[in-house]
Amino acid sequence: MVIYGVSFDMVGKQPIVLLKTADSNKFLPIWIGHPEAAAILMKLQGASTPRPMTHDLMVDVLGELEAKCIQVAVTELRDNTFFATVTLAVDGREIEIDSRPSDALALAVRAGAPIYAAEEVIAESAIEFEHDVEDTEDVVDRFKEFLDEVTPEDFASDS
């Protein structure tokens, strides 16, 4: 997955990060908090702060401990809430840590770590465009139209 962009739902003005699958026109919208949206956007836009923000601090701490974030994954959607993990490489072993997706994504953009999503999450919650979407503005326009109508409850599982 790649972070395609960050937008806001038109009803509640809640930030949404939009992930895109690498090999198709499927997009996964994840509602996140304002601080995490700012953290993701700042890094994507190359902005910096005079002092390290929380996610920058985390990457610095990991580096000092000779640990590295090697991947993040959106693992499931349960009761309208997405779950994620951060995988760290430490002393020749891998450690998987529970995380909110927003924090995992903010960490991934700083660490250069790949982003994954479970097939079940994509099947359950992704939006697929019928034609190829090369034009970012086209996707953003279509996504904004989608956001005008959708709520987090629309992604609730019936099971």
C-alpha positions in Angstrom: 0.0 0.0 0.0 1.0 3.6 -0.5 -0.3 6.7 1.2 -2.2 8.3 -1.6 -3.3 11.4 0.4 -5.0 12.8 3.4 -8.4 14.5 3.2 -11.3 15.4 5.4 -14.8 14.0 5.5 -17.3 16.6 4.6 -19.7 15.9 7.4 -17.6 15.8 10.5 -14.4 17.3 9.2 -12.5 14.3 10.4 -9.2 13.6 8.7 -9.0 10.5 6.5 -5.8 8.9 5.2 -6.3 7.2 1.8 -4.2 4.2 1.2 -3.9 2.8 -2.3 -3.0 -0.8 -3.2 0.1 -1.1 -5.2 -1.3 -3.4 -8.0 -4.9 -2.2 -8.4 -7.3 0.8 -8.2 -8.4 -0.1 -4.7 -8.3 2.6 -2.0 -8.6 2.1 1.7 -10.0 5.1 3.7 -9.0 5.2 7.3 -10.4 7.9 9.7 -7.6 9.3 11.9 -7.1 12.1 14.4 -6.0 15.6 13.6 -2.6 15.4 15.2 -1.8 12.2 13.3 -3.0 13.7 10.0 -0.7 16.7 10.6 2.2 14.3 11.4 1.6 12.4 8.2 1.1 15.4 6.0 4.1 17.2 7.4 6.4 14.4 6.5 4.8 13.8 3.1 5.2 17.5 2.3 8.8 17.6 3.5 8.1 20.1 6.3 10.2 20.1 9.4 9.8 21.4 12.9 12.5 23.0 15.1 12.1 20.2 17.6 11.2 16.5 17.0 7.6 15.7 17.1 6.4 12.4 18.7 6.8 10.2 15.6 10.2 11.8 14.8 11.3 11.1 18.4 10.2 7.5 18.1 12.3 7.0 14.9 15.3 8.6 16.7 14.9 6.4 19.8 14.7 3.3 17.6 17.8 4.3 15.8 19.7 4.9 19.0 18.6 1.5 20.2 19.8 0.0 16.9 16.2 -1.0 16.1 14.5 -0.4 12.8 10.8 -0.2 11.8 10.7 -2.7 8.9 7.0 -2.6 8.1 3.6 -1.5 9.3 0.3 -3.3 8.5 -3.4 -2.5 8.8 -4.4 -5.9 10.2 -8.2 -5.8 10.8 -11.3 -3.8 11.1 -13.4 -4.6 14.1 -16.4 -2.6 15.4 -15.7 0.3 13.1 -12.1 0.5 14.3 -9.0 -0.3 12.3 -6.1 -2.1 14.0 -2.5 -2.1 12.9 0.9 -3.5 13.8 4.4 -2.1 13.6 7.2 -4.6 13.0 10.6 -3.8 14.4 13.9 -5.5 13.7 16.0 -5.7 16.9 19.1 -7.8 17.6 18.4 -10.1 14.6 14.8 -10.8 15.5 11.4 -9.2 14.6 9.1 -7.8 17.1 5.4 -7.0 16.3 3.8 -4.2 18.3 0.1 -3.3 18.4 -0.6 0.2 17.1 -3.2 2.5 15.9 -3.1 2.7 12.1 -2.5 6.5 12.2 0.6 6.2 14.4 1.9 3.2 12.4 1.5 5.2 9.2 3.2 8.3 10.7 6.1 6.1 11.8 6.3 4.4 8.4 6.6 7.6 6.4 9.5 8.6 8.7 11.2 5.3 8.7 10.7 4.6 5.0 9.0 1.3 6.0 6.6 -0.5 3.6 2.9 -0.3 4.4 0.6 -3.4 4.1 -3.0 -4.2 4.7 -4.6 -7.5 5.3 -6.5 -9.0 2.3 -9.6 -9.2 4.5 -9.4 -5.5 5.3 -9.1 -4.6 1.7 -11.9 -6.9 0.7 -14.2 -5.5 3.4 -13.4 -1.8 3.3 -11.6 -0.8 0.1 -13.2 1.4 -2.6 -12.4 0.3 -6.1 -12.5 2.6 -9.1 -13.5 0.9 -12.3 -11.0 2.7 -14.6 -7.3 3.4 -14.2 -6.6 6.4 -12.0 -3.4 8.1 -13.0 -4.6 11.6 -12.4 -4.4 12.5 -8.7 -6.9 15.3 -9.1 -9.4 12.8 -10.6 -9.0 10.5 -7.6 -9.3 13.3 -5.1 -12.5 14.6 -6.8 -14.1 11.2 -6.8 -13.0 10.6 -3.3 -14.5 13.9 -2.2 -17.8 12.9 -3.8 -17.6 9.6 -1.9 -16.9 11.5 1.4 -19.9 13.6 0.9 -22.1 10.6 1.4 -20.1 8.1 3.6 -19.9 7.7 7.4 -17.6 5.4 9.5 -20.7 3.2 10.2 -20.9 2.4 6.5 -17.8 0.2 7.1 -19.4 -1.7 10.0 -19.3 -5.5 9.7 -22.6 -7.3 9.8 -21.1 -10.3 11.4 
